[in-house]
Amino acid sequence: MLEELKQEVYEANMKLPKLGLVTFTWGNVSGIDREKGLFVIKPSGVPYEDLKPSDMVVVNLDGEVVEGELNPSSDTPPHTYLYNHFPKIGGIVHTHSPWAVAFAGANMDVPALNTTHADTFYGDVPAADVLTKEEIEEDYEGNTGKTIVKTFNERGLDYEAVPAALVSQHGPFTWGPTPDKAVYNAKVLEVVAEEDYHSLQLTRKNLELPQYLLDKHYYRKYGKNAYYGQNNAHSKDHASRA
């Protein structure tokens, strides 16, 4: 079942250590087949060097395992919740990459301070609300997904235009039209978080990117008149983050 998707999700997971986004087993990638209503996710706690495509676990949109001999990632509930509430995404990544986690630990948005940020994220990457004691005791992993969706809804954010969030005191989640694009967005988020950290150390001035520059860089890639790159068809569906 879903052998091609298992291979795709396996390859996306293997990019995480290569890109310096995970330490030990602290991360996971999933990818979904929307027609079948099933997604594939990394198994829990398996070292990357031991992973095989056949180890990937198939889960339905109720969070139930339908194929696989290993336990799925402990982050399967937030992946499930995001797939159910962000219907246009095709892949999700969760990591504990250090610069993004620094902002998550501070319960602080990753602000749009430069054009590197604006090329991928149309505005600040939000830090979702800290989970309460009751939420953690009730359903820690499930409420992790809920706090992301709640934050996007309350702020009126477009999950396609800002394909990432921080779970405060935890770490980043990113997504995209494919697992590979979700990994790309995870790496961009880590880079801009590091850049922002250094910028914020250098001055106390207002560093917020002007709206006109944010618009210019984002819409030249994703607007109806996009001109960045070799194929502008992606501008309509966010299918490329090149």
N, C-alpha and C positions, 0 to 999 in steps of 0.2 A: 504493500500500500504506500503510495506517495514516494516512490523510490527517488524520483528526480528531485522532489522537494527536500527529502532527507539529505541528498548530496549537496544541494544548494545551502541548506542550513548548516550542515557540517563545515563546508568551506568558509562560510561567513563566521562561524565560531572560531575557526582556526586563524582567522585574521586578527582576532582580539589580542592574543599575545604578541603576534608579529608587529602590531601597531603600538604596542606598549600600553594597552588599555586595561589589561588585567594582571593581577598578581595571583599566583596559585590557581584556584578554581573560582575566583571572585568575578564571575560574569557569565552571561548567557545570551544567546541569540535564538529567536524563533522566526518562523515564516508560515504563512497561512495559504491554504487553498480555499478561496471564498466559495467556489461552486460546491465543494464537498462539505464546507463548514467544519473543516479540520485544520489544526495547525501542528507543526513539528517543532520540538524544542529540545535543547541540550539536556541530558540526564544530570541529576544532582550530584555534585561533588566529585565528578570523574576528572582526573587530571587531563589537560589538553593533549599531552603527548600520548595518552592511552586511548583517545577518542577514535571511533570509527563511524562512518556514515550509518552503519546498521545499529549503532547505539542510540540514535536519535529516537525520541518518543513521540508518538502521535496522540493528540489530545483533541477532544471535541469542545465546542463553545460553551458547554456546561462545566468545563474543567475536568472532565473524566478521561482517563487513559483508555484508548481504544486499541493501541498496539505498542508493544515495547516490553522488554524484559527488565529494564531498569526503571527506577523511580525518576519521574521528570524533575526538572529544576524546582527548587523550593519557591522560585519566583513565578511559577505557572499561574497562580491566581491573578496577579496584576497583569500579566500578559493576556489572560482570558478576558479580564474586564476591559482592557484597552481595545482589544479586537472587537468586542461587542459594542463599544461606545464610540470608537473612531473607525467607522466602516470603510474608509478608503485606504487604510494602511495595510501593507502586505508583509511587513517585517518589523520586529521590535528587538532592541538591544538594552540590556541592563549591565552596567559595570560599576566598579568602585575606583574609577580613574582618579588620581589624587587631586588634580586641580579643580575638577568639577565637584569632587567631594568636599573640598575646602569651602566652596560657596554653599554647598548643601549644609555643611556643618554650621555655617554662619547664618543659615536661614535667609540667604540673600540671593536675589535674582542675578543671573549672569547678564550684566548690562550690555547693550549695544553701544560699544565705544569706538568701533573701527569698521572699515569696509570688509575685512575678513569675515567678521560676524555677519554683516549685512548681505554678503553673497549667499548665505544659507538660511539665516534666521531673520525673519521680518519683525524685529523688535527683541526686547529682552527675553531671555529664556527664564521662565518663572520658577521660583522656589515654591512648591506646593506647601500647604499648611502642615505644621507638625502634627503627627497623630497624637491623640489624647491617650491617656492610660486606658480608658474604656475601649477605645477603638483598637488598641493593641491587644488587649485581653480578649475582646470579642472575635476579631478576625484580622490579625496583623497583616498577613500578605494580601488578603482581599481588599482591605481598607487602604493599602498602599496604592492600588490602582484607582480606587475611588477618589482619593485626595487629589490625584492628578487631574482626573476628569472634572471634578468639582472646581478646581482652580481655573481650568480653561473656561468652564461655563460662567463662573462668577466674573471673570475678567473680560469675557467676550473675545477670547483668543481663537484664532483659526489654527487647528492642529496640523494642517498641511503647511501653512506659512511659517509656523514655529514648531518644527517636528522634534521637540525635546522638552523635558522638564526635569527639575530636581525634586526629589523627595527629601524634604528637610531632615537633617541629621542622619541621612542614609546615603543617597547617591543619585546618579543620573539615569534616566530612561530616555532613549531616543527611538524614533521610528521612521519609516519611509515606505515607498511603494513596493520595495523588495527587501529581503534581509541584507543584501549587500549595501543598498543605499542607507539602511538604518545604521550599519557599521560605519559608513562614510560620515554620517551625521554625528555619530558618537566621537569620532576622531576630531571633527571640526569643533565640536563643543569643548573637548579637552584642550585644544589649541587656543581657542578664544578665551577660555577660562584662565589659562596661564597668562595670556597677553593682558587680560583685564586686571589680574592680580598685580602685575608689575606696573601697569599704568596707574592704578590706584595708590601705589606706594610712592609714586613720583610727584604727585601734586594733589592739592585739595580743591583744585578748580573743578567746575562742572565739565565733565568729559563726555556727556551724552552726545551721541551722533546726531547731527542735524537731520530733521525729517527729510529734507530734499536729497541728502546724500544717502540716507537709508533707502529711500524710494529708488534712486538712480541705480544703486548696486543690486538691489533685490529684483527690480522689475526688468533690468537689462537681461536677466537670466530667466525670469518666470512670467513676465508680463506678456500681453498680447502682441506687443511689438518687440519682443526679445531679440537680441542680436548677438549675445555671447555664445561662443562655441560653434560647432559645425551643423547642428540640427536643432532648430528652434521648436520642433513639435513638442518637446518636453515642457515648454513654457505653459502649456495648457493643463497638464496633469501632474506636474512636479515629478515626472518620471526620471529626470536626470539631475544629479547634483555635481556635474563635472566641473 
